[in-house]
Amino acid sequence: MDNKSKYQLGLYEKAMPKNLSWHEKLRIAKEAGFDYLEMSIDETDEKLERLEWDQTLRAALKQAMQDTGFMINSICLSAHRKYPLGSHEEQIRQRSLEIMEKTIDLACDLGIRLIQLAGYDVYYEDGDELTKKYFIENLSKAVMMAAKKGINLGFETMETPFMDTVEKAMQYVTKIDNAYLGVYPDIGNLTNASILYGHDVNEDLAKGKGYLFAAHLKETIPGRYREIPFGSGHTKYIANIDKLKALGVRMFVGEFWDIGNASWKQDLKDANDFLRARLDQVFVKDGD
């Protein structure tokens, strides 16, 4: 058995230019060496419109996956930044639940089993005990929606104090206490949090034992959380992947962004090579 069959390395959709067709995105991600694609549903109208696709458009995307032999295995749902579950405004909270339900339905129709949730009670508002209360109430509703369709929801560890560690995410996982809610950590974000709080990333990851669905592999530097080239920051890939492996994680996604470089196709291949080398180094250990 080769190392590649022991784990999957996905590509974040936003690593490619947004004007590509689905066929192009799937084909190019495959050619770059990745195993699957992670779809983005962010707060932009362009991405939210995907939730309104009719069955013809959904079938077309499924056909594109069949044509290319390359699947979309997860969704990164960051639209809750603008429409958070814990908003003070009832209309926004209702929109957050509508987005949640439609994302679950889309995942179900496309054969996707994992949705990454943004760990925010609110983002553009000031959080307080009321936003936390609303967040818990609506999170409970969201998990019931997911359970009904057999879709897993995993919290991303974010860049804000509300949920920037696995330990904090687990407070809500434990409170909801449902098999369909877990944690989908971002080791780059966790690395920055470890500097803020003076703890070890692997010790924090261990607090999610039994509840970790997948992991984002991302580069960061102190105080910056995105658009840092792989290998130029402080994320400890080997050590963190080794711990994630021990905790049972087998799905990983390279999270980075297209920033308009003419060399973006080569950038995809370079990112795959960088991450694959570190994953292989971990997964070849002890012959397992």
N, C-alpha and C positions, 0 to 999 in steps of 0.2 A: 504493500500500500504506500503510495507516495504521500508526501507531507500535505500537498494541496487537498487531498481527499479527507484530511483530518479536521479541516476548518474551512470556512468560507470567508472571503474578503470581498466586501461590497464596495461600490463607489457611490458617493453622494452626488445626486443629480446636478447640484449647482456647481460642480467642478467642471461642467461643460457649458458652452455657450447656450443661452436659453432659446435661441432661434432655430435650433436643430429639430428635426422631426423625431418622433419616437423611434422609428426604424434606425435613424442615424445615431441617436443616443445609445441605443442598445447595442448596435453593431460596433461602434467606436469603443464603448466601455469594454466589450468582449475582446476586441483587438488589443486593447491596452493591457489585458491580462487579468482583469477583475472577474469575479465569479457571479455577481449579480448587481443590480442597481437599487439604490434607495431613493424612492420618489419624495419630492418635496411638496408639502402643502403649507405654504407660508401665508402671511397676512396680505399679500398683494391680490388684487382683483384677478390677475391672470391665473394665479395658482388656485384661488378659491373657486374659479369658474369650473375647474375640474370636478368639483363636487356636484355640479349640475349636469354632467354628461349624461346623455341618454344611453340606452342599451346598445345602440349602433356604434357610438364612439367607444364604449367600454369593450365591445367585441373587437373593434379594430385594434385596440391596444393589445388585447389578448392574442390576436392574430400576429401582431408584430413580434410578440414574445416567442410565439411558435416559429415564425419565419426565421428569426435570428438565433433561436436556441438559447436565449438569454432572458432570465427572469427578473422581475421586480419582486423582491422578497420582503421589503419593509417600506414603511412610510415615516418620514420625519415630519411630524405635525407641529409646526411652530406658529400657526395662525392664532393660537391662544395668547400670543403677545399682545395683539391688538384687541382681541375679543376674549379676555381671560375669564376663567371659571369663577374667580372671586371678585369680579368688578362690583363697585358700589352701585352701578346702574343696572337695574333689572333688565332693561332691553339688551344690554351687552351680555349679561349672563345668559339670557335666552338664546342669543346668537351663538354663544360659546357652545351650548349644548346642541344646537342645530348643526354646527360645524362638526362636533364630535360624532353625532349620529350619522351624518352624511359621509364622513371619512371612514367610519366603520363599515358602512354599506358599500362604499367604493372598494375598500380592502377586500371585503367578502366577494364581491363580483369579480375582482381581478385575481383572486387566489392568494392574497397577501395575508399573512397571519400575525404580523408584528407591527405595531404603531408606537413610535417614540413620542412621548408627551413632553412638552416644555414644562419644567418644574417652576412655574410662576403662579402665585395667587393673583397678582396683578403685575403689570410692567410699566405702563405709562401713567399709572396712578400711584399714590402713596398707599402702601399696605398698612393694615391695622388689624385689630382682633376681628372686626366685622368681615374684612376681606378673607381672612383665614377661615372664618366660620362658613362663608359662602363657598369657598374653595372646597372644603371638606364635604359639604352637602352636595355640590354639583359633581365632585369627583365620584362620590358614591353612585350617583345616577349614571355617570359615564361608564363606570365599571360594569354596571348591570347591563347597559347597552352592549358592551363588548362581550360579556359572558354569554349573552343570548346568541351571538353570532360566532362564538368560539375564537375571538380575536384577542391576542395579548397586548396589553398596554404597559409600556416601560418608561419610567421617568428618566429624562435626561438630567444629569447634574449640570446646573447652569452657572452663570457668571454673577448672579446676584445672591445676597445672603440668605434668601428664603429657602433655597434648595441647591446649595453648591457643594454638598457632600453626600455620599451614599448614606451616611448615618442620618442625615436630615430627611432624605427621601424615604428611608425605612420607617420613619415615624408615621408617615401617611400610609405606607404599604401595610404596616401592622394595624393601624387604626381601621382601615377598610377591610382587611383580612379576607381577601378573595384571591383565588388562584390565578385570575386573569390580570392582576396588577403586580408589577415588579419594578425593577430598576434597569435602565439601559444607560450606563454611565459613560461619560466623556473623560478620558484620562488626561487630556490637556487641561480641561477646566478643573479637574481634581488636583492637578499639579499646582495650579495657581492658588487654589484654596488651601493646599497643604502649607504653602508659604505664609498665607494670612494667619492660619490657626496653629501652625507649628506641629502638625502631625504628619504621619507617614501615609502616602497614598495607598499602599498595599494593606495597611491596617484598616483604613477606611473601606476599601473594597471588600475586605473580609466581613464587614458588618452587614453586607448584603447576601451572605452565603445562602444559597437555595432560592434566591429571588432575582438573580442576574440573568437577563435574557440575551443580551448582546453588548457590544461596546463600540463606542466611537474612538478611533485612533486619530488624534489631532495634535498639531504642534502649537505650543504657546510659549510666551515669555512672561515674566512678572508684569501683571497689569494689562496684558494684551491677550485677547482670546481668539483672534482669527487672522487669516491671511499671513501667517508666519510659515515660511518654507520648511518642509520636513528636514530635520537634522540641524536646524539653526536655532532651536529653542532648548527648553529644558525638560521636555517630556521624556520619561525613562521607559522607553518602549519595551526593552527586553524584560526588565524587572516586572513591569505592570502586566504584560502579556503572560508572563510565566504565572503570576498570581491568578489572573483571569482564567487561564487554562486549568489551574488547580481547583478553581471554583466552578468549573464545568462550562465555561463560556466557549462556544465554538463559532459564533457569528461575530464578525468584525466589519466595520465600515471605515474606510478612509475618508475623513471629513476635511475638505478643503474647497476653495472657491475659484471659479474662473474670474480672472482679473483683467482679461483683455489681451493677454500675451499672444503674439502670433504663433508662439511655440506651444500652444495649449495641448495639442495632441501628444507631443513629446513629454510635456509636464505630467500628463496622465500616466504614461508609461514609467516615467521616473518615480512617481509616487508609488505606483504598484511595485516597482523593483525595491524601493526603500522599505516599504511595509512588509512585502512578501519575504524579504531576506530576514527580517526580525521575527516574523511569525514562524518561518521555517526553522530558524535557529532554536526557538522554543519547542516547537512541536516534534522535532527530531530527537530531542533529549530522551535518553533511556529507551529508545526504540519504540515509544508508544505513540 
